[in-house]
Amino acid sequence: MKIAGYELLFQGSNFTRLLGGVWEVVKISAISLVLGLAIGIVFGMIRTSRNPFIRIIFKLYLEIFRIVPLLVLLFLFYYLLPEMFNWQISNQTVSILVFVLWISAEMSDLTRSALENVSQNQIEIGKSLGFNRIQLYQEILLPQGLKTIIPATINLVTRVIKTTSLLMMIGVTEMIRVGQQIIENYTIEVPTASLWIYGIIFCIYFILCYPLSKFASYLERSS
């Protein structure tokens, strides 16, 4: 019996497999964001140092992840690390590692900029109250600085979710890889399989990213 395009989703375990791909995207994104944002905030604090050597090192770290395509870094870590250190490392672990490094680099720059833009008057008030450097960060710099970069941080979250589509290139069973496998099984039987499956994947990415994008826009307008 001929299968209609929209019925592909409900054939066999296709729907379950696609949900598994969605879960893989959410899991890798969530773990990477939690670790990357936390590390990025710490790195951003370090980048406010007046030590030129520290500033150059972290600037170079940021530029590597801005200049080198993320796909190249994924291949580099996936193929090079096991060879260099004789490790058995899964593609999910490589994905999280590269994403954490990328997110922390971007977040460090956002944090640095936010901290350096905190009013000098506020800092002087804190010093006059006897705050040490740690207390200045806890009471003034971080609360005031991080609040201003919430929209940019949310935009970074949406970029991370969308960029997970690259993980198919190192064998991670995220949505697009699962979708390709489904399409390959039905290409002859259902010529429009790719249209329907990629259409569904488009809708899933839209559902995941659009609310975050609108929320970031709202925060930017209201700030």
N, C-alpha and C positions, 0 to 999 in steps of 0.2 A: 504494500500500500504506500502510495506517495505521501511524503511527510511535508506539511506546510512549514515555511520558514520559522514562524513563531513557535511551532511545536518542538523545535530542537531543544529548547530549554528544559523541556519536561521528558525528554527521551532518556531512558536508563538513569544513570547517575549524574547527568550533565549539570543539573541544578545544584546538587550537592558539591560537585567538583568546583563549580564556579564560586559557590559560597566559600569553599576552602581557599580559593585564590583571593577572595576579598579579605578573609581572615588573615592570610599571609601578609597582605598589604598593610592592614591595620596593626598587626603585631609588630612587624619590622619598623613601621613608622613610629609607633608608640614607644617602643624600647629605645630607638635611636633618638627620638626627641627628648625623652626624659633625661637620658645621659648627656646628649649633645648640648641641650640648653643649660643644664647645670654646669657642665665643664666650660661652656662658652662664657657664662657669667663670671666664673673664676678667672678665666683667661682675660676677659675684658677688664677686670679689676687690676690684674697684673700689668696690662697694657697701658694703664694710666701712670705707670712708673716713669720717672724722669731719666732712668738709666737708658742711655742710647742703645746699648747692646741688647737689652731685653726688648726694646721697641722694634729694633731691626729684625730680631728672631721671629717675633710674633707677626710682624708685617709680612715677612717672607712666607710664613706658614699660611697666612690668609691668602696671599697672592697665588700660591701653588694651587689652592682649591678654586680660585677664581679664573685662573688661566688654563689649567689642565682640565679637559673634559672629564666629567665624572665617570663616564663609561671607560675611559682609559685607565683611571685609577682603580675601578672595579676589576678590570682585566689584570692590571699590574699586581694588585693584592691577591687576587684569586690564583694566579699562576706562579707568581714570583715567591710569595711567602712560603708555600710548602716546599719549593725547591731550595730556598736559602736555608731554612731552619729545619727541614725534614719533618714538618708538621702535617698532621691530618686535620684539615680545617674545612668545615662545611661552608656551602655557599651562603647559607643564612648568616653565619657568623661573619663572613667576609662582608656581606651587605651591611650588617649593623656596624661593623668596625669602620668602614668607609663613610657611611652616613653620619656616624657620631663625629668623626674627624671633620667632615664637611660642615655639619650643623654648628659644631663648636667654633669653627673658624668664622662663620658668618655671624653667629651670636656674639662672639668676642668683639667684633667690630661695632655691632649695634650697642653693646654694653659700654664699650670705651667711649663712643660718641655721646651716649646719654649721660655718663658720669662726668665727662668733661664739660657738659653744658649745664650742669647744676649751678645755680647762682652762687657766685663767690661770697655774697653776703651771708647766705645760709651756712656756708662752710666756716666763715669767720665767727658767726654766732655760736656754732658748735664748739669751736676752739676756745672761745671765751668762756664757755660753760665747763671747760676742762675735759672735753672729749679727746680720747686718743684716736689713733688712725682707725682702729677696728670699730670703735664706737661711732666714728664719723660715717663709716660705711653702713653700719647697722641702722643708725637713727636718721641719717640725712641723705647720703649719696644714693644708696640702693632704693629706698622707698620712693624718692622723688625721681631718680633717673630711670628706673625700670618701668615706671608708670607711663612714661612718654614713648616707650618703644613697644608697647603691647600690640598696636596695629601691625607694625613691621614684623613682629614675632609671629603673629597669626598668619601673615602672608608667607612667612618662611615655612610654617606648618603645611600650608597648601602646596607649596613647591615640593616639599618632601614627599607628600602623598602622590603627587603627579610623577615625580621622578622615579618612584618605585617601578614604573613600567620598564626601566632599563635593566632591572634585575633578571628579566627573562634571558638576557644575554649570557648570564653565568649559571643558568639552569634553575633559578628559583621559581617555584610553581605559583607565581602570582597570577593575577587575573588574565593578562594578555597571553601568557604562556598556556594557561588552561584553555583559553578561548581558541588559540591556534590548534591545540590538540583536538578540540571538538570539531573545528572546521575541517581539519584533515580527514576526520572520520566520515564527514557528510558531504564533502565537496561534490562528488559525482551524483549522489542521491538528491542533494538539495543545492542547486547551483547558487542560490542566494544566501547560503549559510554564512559567509563572511559578513554580508550586510547585516544580518540579524544579530549575530554574535557580537560583532564590534559595536553595533548600535546599543546593545544591552550594556556592554562594558563602558561605553560613553556615558550612558545614563547613570551607572554606578559611580563613576568618577565625578560626574556632575553633582550627584546627591552628597558625596563626601566633601567636595571642595566648595561648592557654591555658597552654602550657609556660612562657612568660615570667611569666605571672601566678602560677603555682604556685611558680616559682623565687623570685619576689619575696616571696611569703608565707613560704617556707622561710627566707629570709635574715632576715626580720623576727622570726621565732620564735627563730632561733638567735643573734641579736645580743644 
